[in-house]
């Protein structure tokens, strides 16, 4: 009888153990690396953002929109455009650092919600698009000293840029509505990321 009870207890324990779901968002993020792995992830208001390419012809004549696009221009302006363009309600984030010349920590400033091609503003900034289930987007902007981005590797020879970031952004239509972006990390190989 004891053997049967022990077996039943072990079976129930095993079923319970294997059916447990990992709900810790940090465990779902991409690892922090500095190898040029072309990874990006962050937590936006408790939800994981890992880039996903759009499906089909979404994105125009160049094909489906890429979930992760990164540029490091000759004038040293660094731009990350990352988003979940596959799933309904997917979010996206845009980060820009003008004149990125060295590793270190940079403070975010007030975003104008403009792409890097305008080269304005000329300091680190970020904007975030948060979409609902109908793909209606709210735009959130970084503010002066609202967070930091730390470049942990800037390897011009191998074209690798790695770092981490964290900040608070405000709704461009209601500055009282804010969201937190935490545990941001990226590891980019400029030779291969946009291919």
C-alpha angles and dihedrals in degrees: 000000000000091000092052091048091048092049091048091049092049091048092051091047091050093049091049093047095050094044094054111113122216106234097169105119093206091062090058096055124102113263120264104253139156100204102098093260093156093236132147133172142148142165115253111194091330096315124109119239115200114163118254126182118239118253127239120354097333108132100047135259094337091065131252116351111262117240090220125032121167131181135184107189127206089255088060095253109149121204132183121188110182130166150141098252094163104063126063108255092022116161129221136201132201121199126184132184116183118212097008103187106149148016115272143092122303126192118229117238135197110305122222089199089240126135121249091255087079090052088217131156094031096213134068112294140159140200129190131203114210114192128197125216090280091052093249104153131216116197120222124192136203117242133206109300091353092139146324142258117206120201106209098176130025107172110172093179095057094028094235124147120180133172151126135244144188131180150143119246131193131220109261089222098042116027090193090067109082137170132197126232112197140170092024115173138166138180113188135186104197091199093064112015098091098043 
